[in-house]
């Protein structure tokens, strides 16, 4: 990846405010929103994922699933927002990495939204075809199962795999530019191959999407995203030639 400008640390002009503080704050807050909104979905979708056919055929409240779907939409949109908010800075370091990060975030969001549409379709089936019996009920259960399977695969390809790609692009930019302490992008760059490997093993049937091994492989990437969001929100970018130009 090419570097467009020299990014060695520099001291900002005395008394001059950081002109990129708002960019750092926006990117940091959006990272924290993405992180927070993505956590509850495992619990909110638990009943649906455990027994899709039973969920469709059994009357009950859809509140948890609807809230989970809305949080997924927030996750998708705020994820794109992180890439767009940071783009004015990341492109100064590497246009290829900056565009790659925007693209991977859009792909991740698209996968999340595909899953949301599948979940909402299951909710609609439950509402529109409640009380069916016999062969129609069996067919409805199969459709519900299929929609949930699509949601699970889109979740694996999106939030399960693409964050590793995100970390490679943005981690490179943050490590090369020194805009944040280097230990933060090092965690992201180290965690990227782990989460990509974990998603690959899951695709090949090595372990389940929700497993101890998968969670351990995803931990460094989660730590990278959380620490980056907190640092950008609280501290902003470190003084470099990028921030005082």
Biotite code that builds the C-alpha atoms (Angstrom):
import biotite.structure as struc

atoms = struc.array([
    struc.Atom([0.000, 0.000, 0.000], chain_id="A", res_id=1, res_name="UNK", atom_name="CA", element="C"),
    struc.Atom([1.340, 3.403, -0.914], chain_id="A", res_id=2, res_name="UNK", atom_name="CA", element="C"),
    struc.Atom([1.795, 6.178, 1.617], chain_id="A", res_id=3, res_name="UNK", atom_name="CA", element="C"),
    struc.Atom([0.905, 9.643, 0.415], chain_id="A", res_id=4, res_name="UNK", atom_name="CA", element="C"),
    struc.Atom([2.492, 11.805, 3.079], chain_id="A", res_id=5, res_name="UNK", atom_name="CA", element="C"),
    struc.Atom([5.224, 11.663, 5.691], chain_id="A", res_id=6, res_name="UNK", atom_name="CA", element="C"),
    struc.Atom([3.617, 10.946, 9.044], chain_id="A", res_id=7, res_name="UNK", atom_name="CA", element="C"),
    struc.Atom([6.389, 11.258, 11.606], chain_id="A", res_id=8, res_name="UNK", atom_name="CA", element="C"),
    struc.Atom([5.268, 12.627, 14.959], chain_id="A", res_id=9, res_name="UNK", atom_name="CA", element="C"),
    struc.Atom([5.229, 16.408, 15.234], chain_id="A", res_id=10, res_name="UNK", atom_name="CA", element="C"),
    struc.Atom([4.291, 19.013, 17.776], chain_id="A", res_id=11, res_name="UNK", atom_name="CA", element="C"),
    struc.Atom([1.170, 21.088, 17.026], chain_id="A", res_id=12, res_name="UNK", atom_name="CA", element="C"),
    struc.Atom([1.413, 24.855, 16.941], chain_id="A", res_id=13, res_name="UNK", atom_name="CA", element="C"),
    struc.Atom([1.039, 26.314, 20.425], chain_id="A", res_id=14, res_name="UNK", atom_name="CA", element="C"),
    struc.Atom([-2.493, 27.389, 21.165], chain_id="A", res_id=15, res_name="UNK", atom_name="CA", element="C"),
    struc.Atom([-3.825, 25.982, 17.918], chain_id="A", res_id=16, res_name="UNK", atom_name="CA", element="C"),
    struc.Atom([-6.731, 23.530, 18.325], chain_id="A", res_id=17, res_name="UNK", atom_name="CA", element="C"),
    struc.Atom([-6.533, 20.166, 16.627], chain_id="A", res_id=18, res_name="UNK", atom_name="CA", element="C"),
    struc.Atom([-8.428, 20.682, 13.346], chain_id="A", res_id=19, res_name="UNK", atom_name="CA", element="C"),
    struc.Atom([-9.216, 16.951, 13.124], chain_id="A", res_id=20, res_name="UNK", atom_name="CA", element="C"),
    struc.Atom([-10.619, 16.528, 16.638], chain_id="A", res_id=21, res_name="UNK", atom_name="CA", element="C"),
    struc.Atom([-14.175, 16.378, 15.338], chain_id="A", res_id=22, res_name="UNK", atom_name="CA", element="C"),
    struc.Atom([-13.232, 13.663, 12.874], chain_id="A", res_id=23, res_name="UNK", atom_name="CA", element="C"),
    struc.Atom([-11.619, 11.603, 15.617], chain_id="A", res_id=24, res_name="UNK", atom_name="CA", element="C"),
    struc.Atom([-14.607, 12.132, 17.923], chain_id="A", res_id=25, res_name="UNK", atom_name="CA", element="C"),
    struc.Atom([-17.117, 11.152, 15.247], chain_id="A", res_id=26, res_name="UNK", atom_name="CA", element="C"),
    struc.Atom([-15.136, 8.059, 14.304], chain_id="A", res_id=27, res_name="UNK", atom_name="CA", element="C"),
    struc.Atom([-14.649, 7.056, 17.936], chain_id="A", res_id=28, res_name="UNK", atom_name="CA", element="C"),
    struc.Atom([-18.291, 7.487, 18.894], chain_id="A", res_id=29, res_name="UNK", atom_name="CA", element="C"),
    struc.Atom([-19.463, 5.548, 15.851], chain_id="A", res_id=30, res_name="UNK", atom_name="CA", element="C"),
    struc.Atom([-17.064, 2.750, 16.731], chain_id="A", res_id=31, res_name="UNK", atom_name="CA", element="C"),
    struc.Atom([-18.505, 2.606, 20.243], chain_id="A", res_id=32, res_name="UNK", atom_name="CA", element="C"),
    struc.Atom([-22.066, 2.614, 18.882], chain_id="A", res_id=33, res_name="UNK", atom_name="CA", element="C"),
    struc.Atom([-21.182, -0.223, 16.519], chain_id="A", res_id=34, res_name="UNK", atom_name="CA", element="C"),
    struc.Atom([-19.605, -2.194, 19.349], chain_id="A", res_id=35, res_name="UNK", atom_name="CA", element="C"),
    struc.Atom([-22.485, -1.644, 21.792], chain_id="A", res_id=36, res_name="UNK", atom_name="CA", element="C"),
    struc.Atom([-25.289, -2.294, 19.290], chain_id="A", res_id=37, res_name="UNK", atom_name="CA", element="C"),
    struc.Atom([-23.780, -5.582, 18.118], chain_id="A", res_id=38, res_name="UNK", atom_name="CA", element="C"),
    struc.Atom([-23.586, -7.207, 21.557], chain_id="A", res_id=39, res_name="UNK", atom_name="CA", element="C"),
    struc.Atom([-27.273, -7.848, 22.492], chain_id="A", res_id=40, res_name="UNK", atom_name="CA", element="C"),
    struc.Atom([-28.261, -9.634, 19.274], chain_id="A", res_id=41, res_name="UNK", atom_name="CA", element="C"),
    struc.Atom([-27.012, -13.054, 20.425], chain_id="A", res_id=42, res_name="UNK", atom_name="CA", element="C"),
    struc.Atom([-29.467, -13.002, 23.331], chain_id="A", res_id=43, res_name="UNK", atom_name="CA", element="C"),
    struc.Atom([-32.305, -11.308, 21.427], chain_id="A", res_id=44, res_name="UNK", atom_name="CA", element="C"),
    struc.Atom([-32.179, -13.827, 18.557], chain_id="A", res_id=45, res_name="UNK", atom_name="CA", element="C"),
    struc.Atom([-31.476, -16.868, 20.756], chain_id="A", res_id=46, res_name="UNK", atom_name="CA", element="C"),
    struc.Atom([-34.984, -18.405, 20.628], chain_id="A", res_id=47, res_name="UNK", atom_name="CA", element="C"),
    struc.Atom([-35.316, -17.805, 16.886], chain_id="A", res_id=48, res_name="UNK", atom_name="CA", element="C"),
    struc.Atom([-31.950, -19.359, 16.062], chain_id="A", res_id=49, res_name="UNK", atom_name="CA", element="C"),
    struc.Atom([-32.422, -22.320, 18.407], chain_id="A", res_id=50, res_name="UNK", atom_name="CA", element="C"),
    struc.Atom([-35.768, -23.388, 16.909], chain_id="A", res_id=51, res_name="UNK", atom_name="CA", element="C"),
    struc.Atom([-36.828, -21.483, 13.755], chain_id="A", res_id=52, res_name="UNK", atom_name="CA", element="C"),
    struc.Atom([-39.762, -23.779, 12.964], chain_id="A", res_id=53, res_name="UNK", atom_name="CA", element="C"),
    struc.Atom([-41.031, -23.631, 16.528], chain_id="A", res_id=54, res_name="UNK", atom_name="CA", element="C"),
    struc.Atom([-40.705, -19.854, 16.544], chain_id="A", res_id=55, res_name="UNK", atom_name="CA", element="C"),
    struc.Atom([-42.774, -19.502, 13.371], chain_id="A", res_id=56, res_name="UNK", atom_name="CA", element="C"),
    struc.Atom([-45.499, -21.921, 14.420], chain_id="A", res_id=57, res_name="UNK", atom_name="CA", element="C"),
    struc.Atom([-45.820, -20.913, 18.066], chain_id="A", res_id=58, res_name="UNK", atom_name="CA", element="C"),
    struc.Atom([-47.645, -17.690, 18.949], chain_id="A", res_id=59, res_name="UNK", atom_name="CA", element="C"),
    struc.Atom([-45.703, -15.288, 21.104], chain_id="A", res_id=60, res_name="UNK", atom_name="CA", element="C"),
    struc.Atom([-44.086, -11.895, 21.379], chain_id="A", res_id=61, res_name="UNK", atom_name="CA", element="C"),
    struc.Atom([-41.819, -10.677, 18.584], chain_id="A", res_id=62, res_name="UNK", atom_name="CA", element="C"),
    struc.Atom([-40.446, -7.781, 20.630], chain_id="A", res_id=63, res_name="UNK", atom_name="CA", element="C"),
    struc.Atom([-36.989, -9.243, 21.287], chain_id="A", res_id=64, res_name="UNK", atom_name="CA", element="C"),
    struc.Atom([-36.453, -10.175, 17.638], chain_id="A", res_id=65, res_name="UNK", atom_name="CA", element="C"),
    struc.Atom([-37.661, -6.790, 16.404], chain_id="A", res_id=66, res_name="UNK", atom_name="CA", element="C"),
    struc.Atom([-35.349, -4.953, 18.803], chain_id="A", res_id=67, res_name="UNK", atom_name="CA", element="C"),
    struc.Atom([-32.496, -7.210, 17.738], chain_id="A", res_id=68, res_name="UNK", atom_name="CA", element="C"),
    struc.Atom([-33.214, -6.397, 14.093], chain_id="A", res_id=69, res_name="UNK", atom_name="CA", element="C"),
    struc.Atom([-33.224, -2.676, 14.803], chain_id="A", res_id=70, res_name="UNK", atom_name="CA", element="C"),
    struc.Atom([-29.911, -2.933, 16.643], chain_id="A", res_id=71, res_name="UNK", atom_name="CA", element="C"),
    struc.Atom([-28.487, -4.800, 13.655], chain_id="A", res_id=72, res_name="UNK", atom_name="CA", element="C"),
    struc.Atom([-29.528, -1.919, 11.384], chain_id="A", res_id=73, res_name="UNK", atom_name="CA", element="C"),
    struc.Atom([-27.807, 0.515, 13.749], chain_id="A", res_id=74, res_name="UNK", atom_name="CA", element="C"),
    struc.Atom([-24.693, -1.683, 13.699], chain_id="A", res_id=75, res_name="UNK", atom_name="CA", element="C"),
    struc.Atom([-24.634, -1.729, 9.910], chain_id="A", res_id=76, res_name="UNK", atom_name="CA", element="C"),
    struc.Atom([-25.112, 2.011, 9.459], chain_id="A", res_id=77, res_name="UNK", atom_name="CA", element="C"),
    struc.Atom([-22.700, 3.048, 12.206], chain_id="A", res_id=78, res_name="UNK", atom_name="CA", element="C"),
    struc.Atom([-20.119, 0.638, 10.786], chain_id="A", res_id=79, res_name="UNK", atom_name="CA", element="C"),
    struc.Atom([-20.239, 2.420, 7.433], chain_id="A", res_id=80, res_name="UNK", atom_name="CA", element="C"),
    struc.Atom([-20.155, 5.686, 9.356], chain_id="A", res_id=81, res_name="UNK", atom_name="CA", element="C"),
    struc.Atom([-16.816, 4.819, 10.963], chain_id="A", res_id=82, res_name="UNK", atom_name="CA", element="C"),
    struc.Atom([-15.169, 4.403, 7.565], chain_id="A", res_id=83, res_name="UNK", atom_name="CA", element="C"),
    struc.Atom([-16.709, 7.557, 6.112], chain_id="A", res_id=84, res_name="UNK", atom_name="CA", element="C"),
    struc.Atom([-15.935, 9.660, 9.193], chain_id="A", res_id=85, res_name="UNK", atom_name="CA", element="C"),
    struc.Atom([-12.266, 8.647, 9.226], chain_id="A", res_id=86, res_name="UNK", atom_name="CA", element="C"),
    struc.Atom([-11.782, 8.749, 5.442], chain_id="A", res_id=87, res_name="UNK", atom_name="CA", element="C"),
    struc.Atom([-10.557, 12.396, 5.280], chain_id="A", res_id=88, res_name="UNK", atom_name="CA", element="C"),
    struc.Atom([-7.636, 11.308, 7.491], chain_id="A", res_id=89, res_name="UNK", atom_name="CA", element="C"),
    struc.Atom([-7.046, 7.727, 6.359], chain_id="A", res_id=90, res_name="UNK", atom_name="CA", element="C"),
    struc.Atom([-6.776, 8.750, 2.701], chain_id="A", res_id=91, res_name="UNK", atom_name="CA", element="C"),
    struc.Atom([-3.830, 10.994, 3.589], chain_id="A", res_id=92, res_name="UNK", atom_name="CA", element="C"),
    struc.Atom([-1.916, 7.924, 4.714], chain_id="A", res_id=93, res_name="UNK", atom_name="CA", element="C"),
    struc.Atom([-2.990, 5.446, 2.025], chain_id="A", res_id=94, res_name="UNK", atom_name="CA", element="C"),
    struc.Atom([-5.777, 5.934, -0.505], chain_id="A", res_id=95, res_name="UNK", atom_name="CA", element="C"),
    struc.Atom([-5.829, 2.210, -1.215], chain_id="A", res_id=96, res_name="UNK", atom_name="CA", element="C"),
    struc.Atom([-6.250, 1.285, 2.444], chain_id="A", res_id=97, res_name="UNK", atom_name="CA", element="C"),
    struc.Atom([-8.806, 4.059, 2.999], chain_id="A", res_id=98, res_name="UNK", atom_name="CA", element="C"),
    struc.Atom([-10.959, 2.942, 0.069], chain_id="A", res_id=99, res_name="UNK", atom_name="CA", element="C"),
    struc.Atom([-10.485, -0.681, 1.074], chain_id="A", res_id=100, res_name="UNK", atom_name="CA", element="C"),
    struc.Atom([-11.761, 0.089, 4.568], chain_id="A", res_id=101, res_name="UNK", atom_name="CA", element="C"),
    struc.Atom([-14.831, 1.901, 3.215], chain_id="A", res_id=102, res_name="UNK", atom_name="CA", element="C"),
    struc.Atom([-15.537, -0.981, 0.831], chain_id="A", res_id=103, res_name="UNK", atom_name="CA", element="C"),
    struc.Atom([-15.156, -3.699, 3.453], chain_id="A", res_id=104, res_name="UNK", atom_name="CA", element="C"),
    struc.Atom([-17.413, -1.802, 5.839], chain_id="A", res_id=105, res_name="UNK", atom_name="CA", element="C"),
    struc.Atom([-20.086, -1.523, 3.131], chain_id="A", res_id=106, res_name="UNK", atom_name="CA", element="C"),
    struc.Atom([-19.822, -5.261, 2.410], chain_id="A", res_id=107, res_name="UNK", atom_name="CA", element="C"),
    struc.Atom([-20.117, -6.043, 6.116], chain_id="A", res_id=108, res_name="UNK", atom_name="CA", element="C"),
    struc.Atom([-23.178, -3.799, 6.430], chain_id="A", res_id=109, res_name="UNK", atom_name="CA", element="C"),
    struc.Atom([-24.775, -5.421, 3.378], chain_id="A", res_id=110, res_name="UNK", atom_name="CA", element="C"),
    struc.Atom([-24.377, -8.864, 4.923], chain_id="A", res_id=111, res_name="UNK", atom_name="CA", element="C"),
    struc.Atom([-25.896, -7.650, 8.193], chain_id="A", res_id=112, res_name="UNK", atom_name="CA", element="C"),
    struc.Atom([-28.890, -6.137, 6.398], chain_id="A", res_id=113, res_name="UNK", atom_name="CA", element="C"),
    struc.Atom([-29.462, -9.358, 4.429], chain_id="A", res_id=114, res_name="UNK", atom_name="CA", element="C"),
    struc.Atom([-29.735, -11.122, 7.776], chain_id="A", res_id=115, res_name="UNK", atom_name="CA", element="C"),
    struc.Atom([-32.138, -8.473, 9.074], chain_id="A", res_id=116, res_name="UNK", atom_name="CA", element="C"),
    struc.Atom([-34.425, -8.949, 6.063], chain_id="A", res_id=117, res_name="UNK", atom_name="CA", element="C"),
    struc.Atom([-34.457, -12.709, 6.672], chain_id="A", res_id=118, res_name="UNK", atom_name="CA", element="C"),
    struc.Atom([-35.351, -12.265, 10.334], chain_id="A", res_id=119, res_name="UNK", atom_name="CA", element="C"),
    struc.Atom([-38.116, -9.779, 9.561], chain_id="A", res_id=120, res_name="UNK", atom_name="CA", element="C"),
    struc.Atom([-39.484, -12.183, 6.947], chain_id="A", res_id=121, res_name="UNK", atom_name="CA", element="C"),
    struc.Atom([-39.717, -14.889, 9.615], chain_id="A", res_id=122, res_name="UNK", atom_name="CA", element="C"),
    struc.Atom([-41.604, -12.472, 11.873], chain_id="A", res_id=123, res_name="UNK", atom_name="CA", element="C"),
    struc.Atom([-43.995, -11.679, 9.010], chain_id="A", res_id=124, res_name="UNK", atom_name="CA", element="C"),
    struc.Atom([-44.632, -15.378, 8.371], chain_id="A", res_id=125, res_name="UNK", atom_name="CA", element="C"),
    struc.Atom([-45.414, -15.884, 12.022], chain_id="A", res_id=126, res_name="UNK", atom_name="CA", element="C"),
    struc.Atom([-47.902, -13.021, 12.016], chain_id="A", res_id=127, res_name="UNK", atom_name="CA", element="C"),
    struc.Atom([-49.594, -13.781, 8.688], chain_id="A", res_id=128, res_name="UNK", atom_name="CA", element="C"),
    struc.Atom([-49.841, -17.568, 8.891], chain_id="A", res_id=129, res_name="UNK", atom_name="CA", element="C"),
    struc.Atom([-50.446, -18.193, 12.569], chain_id="A", res_id=130, res_name="UNK", atom_name="CA", element="C"),
    struc.Atom([-52.585, -21.226, 13.333], chain_id="A", res_id=131, res_name="UNK", atom_name="CA", element="C"),
    struc.Atom([-51.884, -23.264, 10.191], chain_id="A", res_id=132, res_name="UNK", atom_name="CA", element="C"),
    struc.Atom([-51.726, -27.040, 10.600], chain_id="A", res_id=133, res_name="UNK", atom_name="CA", element="C"),
    struc.Atom([-50.728, -30.142, 8.704], chain_id="A", res_id=134, res_name="UNK", atom_name="CA", element="C"),
    struc.Atom([-48.651, -29.961, 5.541], chain_id="A", res_id=135, res_name="UNK", atom_name="CA", element="C"),
    struc.Atom([-48.896, -26.177, 5.439], chain_id="A", res_id=136, res_name="UNK", atom_name="CA", element="C"),
    struc.Atom([-47.413, -25.957, 8.911], chain_id="A", res_id=137, res_name="UNK", atom_name="CA", element="C"),
    struc.Atom([-44.570, -28.271, 7.900], chain_id="A", res_id=138, res_name="UNK", atom_name="CA", element="C"),
    struc.Atom([-43.845, -26.158, 4.828], chain_id="A", res_id=139, res_name="UNK", atom_name="CA", element="C"),
    struc.Atom([-43.935, -22.996, 6.898], chain_id="A", res_id=140, res_name="UNK", atom_name="CA", element="C"),
    struc.Atom([-41.431, -24.490, 9.317], chain_id="A", res_id=141, res_name="UNK", atom_name="CA", element="C"),
    struc.Atom([-39.090, -25.362, 6.442], chain_id="A", res_id=142, res_name="UNK", atom_name="CA", element="C"),
    struc.Atom([-39.293, -21.805, 5.070], chain_id="A", res_id=143, res_name="UNK", atom_name="CA", element="C"),
    struc.Atom([-38.591, -20.367, 8.504], chain_id="A", res_id=144, res_name="UNK", atom_name="CA", element="C"),
    struc.Atom([-35.622, -22.695, 8.919], chain_id="A", res_id=145, res_name="UNK", atom_name="CA", element="C"),
    struc.Atom([-34.243, -21.687, 5.514], chain_id="A", res_id=146, res_name="UNK", atom_name="CA", element="C"),
    struc.Atom([-34.528, -17.971, 6.266], chain_id="A", res_id=147, res_name="UNK", atom_name="CA", element="C"),
    struc.Atom([-32.734, -18.362, 9.583], chain_id="A", res_id=148, res_name="UNK", atom_name="CA", element="C"),
    struc.Atom([-29.981, -20.385, 7.896], chain_id="A", res_id=149, res_name="UNK", atom_name="CA", element="C"),
    struc.Atom([-29.440, -17.547, 5.424], chain_id="A", res_id=150, res_name="UNK", atom_name="CA", element="C"),
    struc.Atom([-29.298, -15.137, 8.346], chain_id="A", res_id=151, res_name="UNK", atom_name="CA", element="C"),
    struc.Atom([-26.713, -17.286, 10.111], chain_id="A", res_id=152, res_name="UNK", atom_name="CA", element="C"),
    struc.Atom([-24.492, -17.537, 7.036], chain_id="A", res_id=153, res_name="UNK", atom_name="CA", element="C"),
    struc.Atom([-24.752, -13.824, 6.346], chain_id="A", res_id=154, res_name="UNK", atom_name="CA", element="C"),
    struc.Atom([-23.787, -13.214, 9.986], chain_id="A", res_id=155, res_name="UNK", atom_name="CA", element="C"),
    struc.Atom([-20.727, -15.443, 9.569], chain_id="A", res_id=156, res_name="UNK", atom_name="CA", element="C"),
    struc.Atom([-19.582, -13.784, 6.340], chain_id="A", res_id=157, res_name="UNK", atom_name="CA", element="C"),
    struc.Atom([-20.389, -10.263, 7.585], chain_id="A", res_id=158, res_name="UNK", atom_name="CA", element="C"),
    struc.Atom([-19.620, -9.666, 11.293], chain_id="A", res_id=159, res_name="UNK", atom_name="CA", element="C"),
    struc.Atom([-17.809, -13.005, 11.537], chain_id="A", res_id=160, res_name="UNK", atom_name="CA", element="C"),
    struc.Atom([-15.271, -12.589, 8.727], chain_id="A", res_id=161, res_name="UNK", atom_name="CA", element="C"),
    struc.Atom([-15.138, -9.021, 7.390], chain_id="A", res_id=162, res_name="UNK", atom_name="CA", element="C"),
    struc.Atom([-13.952, -7.404, 10.683], chain_id="A", res_id=163, res_name="UNK", atom_name="CA", element="C"),
    struc.Atom([-10.635, -9.128, 10.026], chain_id="A", res_id=164, res_name="UNK", atom_name="CA", element="C"),
    struc.Atom([-10.424, -7.399, 6.647], chain_id="A", res_id=165, res_name="UNK", atom_name="CA", element="C"),
    struc.Atom([-11.413, -4.097, 8.286], chain_id="A", res_id=166, res_name="UNK", atom_name="CA", element="C"),
    struc.Atom([-8.611, -4.514, 10.819], chain_id="A", res_id=167, res_name="UNK", atom_name="CA", element="C"),
    struc.Atom([-6.036, -5.131, 8.097], chain_id="A", res_id=168, res_name="UNK", atom_name="CA", element="C"),
    struc.Atom([-6.926, -1.935, 6.236], chain_id="A", res_id=169, res_name="UNK", atom_name="CA", element="C"),
    struc.Atom([-7.448, 0.423, 9.171], chain_id="A", res_id=170, res_name="UNK", atom_name="CA", element="C"),
    struc.Atom([-4.805, -1.217, 11.342], chain_id="A", res_id=171, res_name="UNK", atom_name="CA", element="C"),
    struc.Atom([-2.218, -0.584, 8.637], chain_id="A", res_id=172, res_name="UNK", atom_name="CA", element="C"),
    struc.Atom([-3.215, 3.090, 8.425], chain_id="A", res_id=173, res_name="UNK", atom_name="CA", element="C"),
    struc.Atom([-3.146, 3.621, 12.189], chain_id="A", res_id=174, res_name="UNK", atom_name="CA", element="C"),
    struc.Atom([0.138, 1.753, 12.629], chain_id="A", res_id=175, res_name="UNK", atom_name="CA", element="C"),
    struc.Atom([1.873, 3.555, 9.762], chain_id="A", res_id=176, res_name="UNK", atom_name="CA", element="C"),
    struc.Atom([0.609, 7.028, 10.719], chain_id="A", res_id=177, res_name="UNK", atom_name="CA", element="C"),
    struc.Atom([1.067, 6.781, 14.525], chain_id="A", res_id=178, res_name="UNK", atom_name="CA", element="C"),
    struc.Atom([-2.249, 8.636, 14.927], chain_id="A", res_id=179, res_name="UNK", atom_name="CA", element="C"),
    struc.Atom([-2.955, 6.367, 17.907], chain_id="A", res_id=180, res_name="UNK", atom_name="CA", element="C"),
    struc.Atom([-0.542, 4.427, 20.140], chain_id="A", res_id=181, res_name="UNK", atom_name="CA", element="C"),
    struc.Atom([0.930, 1.638, 18.055], chain_id="A", res_id=182, res_name="UNK", atom_name="CA", element="C"),
    struc.Atom([-0.127, -1.059, 20.511], chain_id="A", res_id=183, res_name="UNK", atom_name="CA", element="C"),
    struc.Atom([-3.756, -0.499, 19.455], chain_id="A", res_id=184, res_name="UNK", atom_name="CA", element="C"),
    struc.Atom([-3.319, -1.284, 15.731], chain_id="A", res_id=185, res_name="UNK", atom_name="CA", element="C"),
    struc.Atom([-0.862, -4.069, 16.600], chain_id="A", res_id=186, res_name="UNK", atom_name="CA", element="C"),
    struc.Atom([-3.703, -5.830, 18.428], chain_id="A", res_id=187, res_name="UNK", atom_name="CA", element="C"),
    struc.Atom([-5.933, -5.346, 15.385], chain_id="A", res_id=188, res_name="UNK", atom_name="CA", element="C"),
    struc.Atom([-3.328, -6.568, 12.917], chain_id="A", res_id=189, res_name="UNK", atom_name="CA", element="C"),
    struc.Atom([-2.565, -9.590, 15.105], chain_id="A", res_id=190, res_name="UNK", atom_name="CA", element="C"),
    struc.Atom([-6.245, -10.398, 15.580], chain_id="A", res_id=191, res_name="UNK", atom_name="CA", element="C"),
    struc.Atom([-7.197, -10.091, 11.898], chain_id="A", res_id=192, res_name="UNK", atom_name="CA", element="C"),
    struc.Atom([-5.791, -13.459, 10.737], chain_id="A", res_id=193, res_name="UNK", atom_name="CA", element="C"),
    struc.Atom([-7.258, -15.150, 13.818], chain_id="A", res_id=194, res_name="UNK", atom_name="CA", element="C"),
    struc.Atom([-10.838, -14.052, 13.145], chain_id="A", res_id=195, res_name="UNK", atom_name="CA", element="C"),
    struc.Atom([-10.494, -14.799, 9.420], chain_id="A", res_id=196, res_name="UNK", atom_name="CA", element="C"),
    struc.Atom([-9.138, -18.247, 10.244], chain_id="A", res_id=197, res_name="UNK", atom_name="CA", element="C"),
    struc.Atom([-11.966, -18.832, 12.731], chain_id="A", res_id=198, res_name="UNK", atom_name="CA", element="C"),
    struc.Atom([-14.629, -17.944, 10.159], chain_id="A", res_id=199, res_name="UNK", atom_name="CA", element="C"),
    struc.Atom([-12.947, -20.253, 7.653], chain_id="A", res_id=200, res_name="UNK", atom_name="CA", element="C"),
    struc.Atom([-12.887, -23.131, 10.130], chain_id="A", res_id=201, res_name="UNK", atom_name="CA", element="C"),
    struc.Atom([-16.571, -22.529, 10.896], chain_id="A", res_id=202, res_name="UNK", atom_name="CA", element="C"),
    struc.Atom([-17.436, -22.609, 7.181], chain_id="A", res_id=203, res_name="UNK", atom_name="CA", element="C"),
    struc.Atom([-15.628, -25.933, 6.878], chain_id="A", res_id=204, res_name="UNK", atom_name="CA", element="C"),
    struc.Atom([-17.464, -27.382, 9.877], chain_id="A", res_id=205, res_name="UNK", atom_name="CA", element="C"),
    struc.Atom([-14.587, -27.291, 12.348], chain_id="A", res_id=206, res_name="UNK", atom_name="CA", element="C"),
    struc.Atom([-16.577, -25.561, 15.109], chain_id="A", res_id=207, res_name="UNK", atom_name="CA", element="C"),
    struc.Atom([-19.848, -23.716, 15.608], chain_id="A", res_id=208, res_name="UNK", atom_name="CA", element="C"),
    struc.Atom([-20.312, -19.994, 15.039], chain_id="A", res_id=209, res_name="UNK", atom_name="CA", element="C"),
    struc.Atom([-20.856, -19.525, 18.770], chain_id="A", res_id=210, res_name="UNK", atom_name="CA", element="C"),
    struc.Atom([-18.092, -21.541, 20.437], chain_id="A", res_id=211, res_name="UNK", atom_name="CA", element="C"),
    struc.Atom([-15.263, -21.074, 22.911], chain_id="A", res_id=212, res_name="UNK", atom_name="CA", element="C"),
    struc.Atom([-12.640, -21.361, 20.186], chain_id="A", res_id=213, res_name="UNK", atom_name="CA", element="C"),
    struc.Atom([-14.458, -18.901, 17.932], chain_id="A", res_id=214, res_name="UNK", atom_name="CA", element="C"),
    struc.Atom([-14.915, -16.420, 20.773], chain_id="A", res_id=215, res_name="UNK", atom_name="CA", element="C"),
    struc.Atom([-11.220, -16.575, 21.694], chain_id="A", res_id=216, res_name="UNK", atom_name="CA", element="C"),
    struc.Atom([-10.221, -15.954, 18.079], chain_id="A", res_id=217, res_name="UNK", atom_name="CA", element="C"),
    struc.Atom([-12.578, -12.968, 17.875], chain_id="A", res_id=218, res_name="UNK", atom_name="CA", element="C"),
    struc.Atom([-11.412, -11.447, 21.170], chain_id="A", res_id=219, res_name="UNK", atom_name="CA", element="C"),
    struc.Atom([-8.369, -9.516, 19.832], chain_id="A", res_id=220, res_name="UNK", atom_name="CA", element="C"),
    struc.Atom([-10.462, -7.919, 17.064], chain_id="A", res_id=221, res_name="UNK", atom_name="CA", element="C"),
    struc.Atom([-13.138, -6.917, 19.561], chain_id="A", res_id=222, res_name="UNK", atom_name="CA", element="C"),
    struc.Atom([-10.439, -5.451, 21.835], chain_id="A", res_id=223, res_name="UNK", atom_name="CA", element="C"),
    struc.Atom([-8.935, -3.543, 18.890], chain_id="A", res_id=224, res_name="UNK", atom_name="CA", element="C"),
    struc.Atom([-12.274, -1.995, 17.925], chain_id="A", res_id=225, res_name="UNK", atom_name="CA", element="C"),
    struc.Atom([-13.201, -1.096, 21.489], chain_id="A", res_id=226, res_name="UNK", atom_name="CA", element="C"),
    struc.Atom([-9.809, 0.398, 22.353], chain_id="A", res_id=227, res_name="UNK", atom_name="CA", element="C"),
    struc.Atom([-9.706, 2.384, 19.106], chain_id="A", res_id=228, res_name="UNK", atom_name="CA", element="C"),
    struc.Atom([-13.194, 3.761, 19.733], chain_id="A", res_id=229, res_name="UNK", atom_name="CA", element="C"),
    struc.Atom([-12.354, 4.746, 23.298], chain_id="A", res_id=230, res_name="UNK", atom_name="CA", element="C"),
    struc.Atom([-9.027, 6.350, 22.353], chain_id="A", res_id=231, res_name="UNK", atom_name="CA", element="C"),
    struc.Atom([-10.467, 8.381, 19.471], chain_id="A", res_id=232, res_name="UNK", atom_name="CA", element="C"),
    struc.Atom([-13.394, 9.516, 21.615], chain_id="A", res_id=233, res_name="UNK", atom_name="CA", element="C"),
    struc.Atom([-11.371, 10.485, 24.678], chain_id="A", res_id=234, res_name="UNK", atom_name="CA", element="C"),
    struc.Atom([-7.980, 11.449, 23.259], chain_id="A", res_id=235, res_name="UNK", atom_name="CA", element="C"),
    struc.Atom([-8.406, 12.043, 19.551], chain_id="A", res_id=236, res_name="UNK", atom_name="CA", element="C"),
    struc.Atom([-5.524, 11.737, 17.111], chain_id="A", res_id=237, res_name="UNK", atom_name="CA", element="C"),
    struc.Atom([-1.975, 12.038, 18.376], chain_id="A", res_id=238, res_name="UNK", atom_name="CA", element="C"),
    struc.Atom([-0.062, 15.077, 17.051], chain_id="A", res_id=239, res_name="UNK", atom_name="CA", element="C"),
    struc.Atom([1.581, 14.294, 13.702], chain_id="A", res_id=240, res_name="UNK", atom_name="CA", element="C"),
    struc.Atom([2.164, 16.137, 10.448], chain_id="A", res_id=241, res_name="UNK", atom_name="CA", element="C"),
    struc.Atom([-1.324, 14.937, 9.478], chain_id="A", res_id=242, res_name="UNK", atom_name="CA", element="C"),
    struc.Atom([-3.008, 16.735, 12.347], chain_id="A", res_id=243, res_name="UNK", atom_name="CA", element="C"),
    struc.Atom([-1.155, 20.028, 12.165], chain_id="A", res_id=244, res_name="UNK", atom_name="CA", element="C"),
    struc.Atom([-1.003, 20.434, 8.386], chain_id="A", res_id=245, res_name="UNK", atom_name="CA", element="C"),
])
